Amino acid sequence: METAPRPGRNVPPKKDKLQAKRKRPRRYWEEEAPDAAGASPGPPRKKKRNQEPRPKKSNDTRLLKKSRISKKPPAPKKPREQKTPEARRSLSGAQDPFPGPAPAPAEGARKFRRIDKSKKLPRPKPHTRSRLEVAEAEEEETSVRAARSELLLAEEPGFLEGEDGEDTAKIRQADIVEAVDIASAAKHFDLNLRQFGPYRLNYSRTGRHLALGGRRGHVAALDWVTKKLMCEINVMEVVRDIRFLHSEALLAVAQNRWLHIYDNQGIELHCIRRCDRVTRLEFLPFHFLLAAASETGFLTYLDVSVGKIVAALNARAGRLSVMAQNPYNAVIHLGHSNGTVSLWSPAMKEPLAKILCHRGGVRAVAVDSAGTYMATSGLDHQLKIFDLRGTFQPVSARTLPQGAGHLAFSQRGLLAAGMGDVVNIWAGQGAASPLSLEQPYLTHRLTGPVQGLQFCPFEDVLGVGHSGGFTSMLVPGAAEPNFDGLESNPYRSRKQRQEWEVKALLEKVPAELICLDPRALAQVDVISLEQQQKERIERLGYDPEAKAPFQPKPKHKGRSSTASLVKRKRKVLAEEHRDKVRQSLEQQQRQEKAKERAKPAGGRPSALDRFVR
């Protein structure tokens, strides 16, 4: 009698009708392949190993012990195949369409790289070499990350473009305000302050706060974006210049007699009487130095972190009323009445360089943010742009109908000049082209003569202080659209400002490191090292780094006699002498070959050639 086969032994189980009709959905990682059942095969599954049936449990412990001992030798295990990154799949079974690290553009990484690998340093010691290799690896990784994150900086500067044949200098501020959005239009405003004018101004490093100083004693600080007034006082004295210190919480005011420091509530904190009759102020943020130029001809550096005067330099050029700083190397530029501009550092008592710029006195000086170009204007009605990259030669010049009394560079390289009650702004032919003085980019007329100019950081705004008060102009394409939130964050809180202040104090750069070329600080002074080595040899009487003479090691069994030691020493000395002779002969052969190449081809031999050695 035939029996029905059991399910599970080489017989597929019966399928239900509903289960057979149900169609399996196709996953996104599967390709469309026709199947007999009309459904796609599904993700790959791991095959189960052939497992032998487990032995049944028995009460006899002896059988269990015997079953543990395998009579057959164990089969060798097959090595696992290492899958390539392309063949690896995720938990869902899908392949990564972009395997490996994200590619970084080579040009972008080269732009952010600060270490010049073309220059080969002298062979350092092993410990120093390992540290240099780690620093180079970190620098390479940082430059690649910066090149990748550059793609996320979507905002680009937008310049004002006119129609065919239209001059952008004829476009008024009212037309620009009507064309921009409401938030940008609110950045254009006028403050009518004729009672205490003319005004000097200064923006904070974040570009959020504005300080105003009237000639007749009016001092005010405000958040100009929200129009919130921080403080407003009258010092009852002539105010000649005003500057924010490292943050918007401290304010330096150059009054008629001395230099005063105020906080953001208008409370006087310090009165520095060693800085008297100050005319111009500049603050170096990375060095925490406040530079003050006075009527007596002295340039004074005050360290605001410790409250001490670092240096007081006599320029020997009379009254100092024109001053600007180079943001690239923190060098102070002073303009003099004899038409020269001198460059100063607190580490030197003499100027680093002197540039003859004009035939008459210098009225204004400005340096761009990259430290490449310097703009000057003089009594000869000339506006000149000089190249500061070692040549100090004029790149372009323009004669103005009226001499410019104030100059200012923007973050994107635009140049603003105040001539009487008119402000002219020049820009390049394109976003990346150099500055051109042929045609002005924008022009605006004010209600009084200009007294101060400064572009607001990270905003397309130019602040102008004049005898009638203050004017905020809109200049499209003037500022850098992307800011570093860890360095200059316009939206930082009070706690973030305090933490940044502590970090900046810990990373303060000493005043002695200010020089014309900051890259020279990372180079090795070979001449000084050689001089130190010579002085050390003269002081000790011997060269401690010289190669020690050969000393043969003693041998046993009577082979270390005096004669054998002398023979071994002579052998080593002979080998060294032989190497020196061989090197000298090779050098002579190279020199002879070079002389033969230098001789003109086809020349007639001379009888005197036999005496040439």
Secondary structure, 3 states (H helix, E strand, C coil): CCCCCCCCCCCCCCCCHHHHHCCCCCCCCCCCCCCCCCCCCCCCCCCCCCCCCCCCCCCCHHHHHHHHCCCCCCCCCCCCCCCCCCCCCCCCCCCCCCCCCCCCCHHHHHHHCCCCCCCCCCCCCHHHHHHHHHHHHHHHHHHHHHHHHHHHCCCCCCCCCCCCCCCHHHCCHHHHHHHCCHHHHCCCEEEECCCCCCEEEEECCCCCEEEEEECCCEEEEEECCCCEEEEEEECCCCEEEEEECCCCCEEEEEECCEEEEEECCCCEEEEEEEEECEEEEEEECCCCEEEEEECCCEEEEEECCCCEEEEEEECCCCCCCEEEECCCCCCEEEECCCCEEEEECCCCCCCCEEEECCCCCEEEEEECCCCCEEEEEECCCEEEEEECCCCCEEEEEEECCCCCCEEEECCCCCEEEEECCEEEEECECCCCCCECCCCCCEEEECCCCEEEEEECCCCCEEEEEECCEEEEEECCCCCCCCCCCCCCCCCCCHHHHHHHHHHHHHCCCCHHHCCCCHHHHHCCCHHHHHHHHHHHHHHHCCCCCCCCCCCCCCCCCCCCCHHHHHHHHHHHHHHHHHHHHHHHHHHHHHHHHHHHHHCCCCCCCCHHHHHCC
